Amino acid sequence: MTIAFTPSETSADERETAAPETAPAAISEPEFWVPSAPEPESAESEEPEQSTEPEESTEPQGSGEPQEPAEPVSADDHDPVVVRDAQDFGIYARTGGWAFALKVARSVRPGGQPAEGTARTKVSAKAFAALAGCSPDRVMRYYKAWDMAADDGLVPQFEVLVPGEDVELPDADVWLSYYTSRNSASSVRGQAISAAAEAEGIRPTKALEVAENPTALRAAILADPGTAEAARGALLDRMKEDPALQTEMARAIARTDDLKKAVASEAKAADRIGYVRQIVENGQIKTPAGQTVEAPAELRAEAERHLSLIDELDDSEEAGEWAGEAYDAVKGLVARAVEEDPALRVQERRTKFYNSLQKATKVFEELTLDEVMEEDIYEADMLQRLEALQEAIGTCISALRKASTTS
């Protein structure tokens, strides 16, 4: 915790020698404003004693710059204006925005609040902003930051503060947890962005700045692979809970030929890896005819070897070639396992024949003969093909009857 001192606490002699200050002009909104004039000094105040002890450095350590040893400094040896600037800088270095928030908290009474007791000397945010040469919105952002900190017990409430009063202030690094320089932070969208930023461990102001500059975000994604990768991961996480975004992304991919081909290629590789992984995890193989049987030990060991190579690939490495090699190797071993097992070979051929018969039956059943009679679609080639099919079916039936008699 740090004690804040107002810059106006200078002696009468110092004010006489200081250059007269001019009234603040209308300027673009600075991050912090400079008081337009020193605050009136109490008649009972005395000139503060200047310590001859060296002050503790507030500069961050490890900056890489050589640090000169501190020497005893007396304010009487320097221009009072320079002394005041140094004191203001020291206050801000220790407390950050709290030093300015205190000035707002003890001097501002937003409209609608009763002007009773010590509040009678306070002014509105609009009047305070006019005196400071900034906008009322900026003043109220400092006011709200103090209000939130007061609710957390870090600083006193507004009601107990009087103009010119000094209180203990939190450290500077706590300030950004309460203050935001952006109006968007107060909206529902801004609050959601701020909450997400805090969950990621970053300052809400950074996330709000990005959200308010989509063109800058686009430029960073286009120019920097690291930013593009972060955006890709964020989109994937967002799509898990956003069906509308899923649909939009799928539609965009389907309408882009290169992306559509890339998705098809990745899907094919994923299917092949899944085939190999299923053998390793379940210990079963699926034959070309669709049978599911136990995998031989040799085949399962080969599948494990290929899968371990694929799992060791980095995210940046293409898995398509590795997946194709693993799939071909395992499929070859499956075919060999089928041929080397007589019972399995017979069952495989029986299943394959029955599957083909089912397909042929389904296709023939889908022929709409009513349309042949109603519409003039008949051609001689159709009849010839059906007659050839009838002959093939007859031959097949004879062969099956002969085989059944032999068995």
Buried (B, 14 or more C-beta within 10 A) or exposed (E): EBEBBBBBBBBEEBBEEBEEEEEBEEEEEEEEBEBBEBBEBEEEEEEEEEEEEEEEEEEEEEEEEEEEEEEEBEBEEEEBBEBBEBBBEBBBBBBBBBBBBBBBBBBBBBEEEEEEEBBEEBBBBBBBBBBBBBBBEBBBBBBBBBBEBBEEEBBBEBEEBEBBBEBEBBEBEBBBBBBBBBBBBBEEEBEEBBEBBEEEEEBBBEBBBBBBEEEEBEEBBEEEEEBEEEBEEEEEEEBEEEEEEEEEBEEEEEEEEEEEEEBEEBEBBEEBBEBBBBBBEEBEBBBEBEBEBEBBEEBBEBBBEBBEEBEEEEEEEEBBEBBBBBBEBBBEBBEEBBEEBEEBBEBBEEBBEEEEEEEEEEEEEEEEEEEEEEEEEEEEEEEEEEEEEEEEEEEEEEEEEEEEEEE
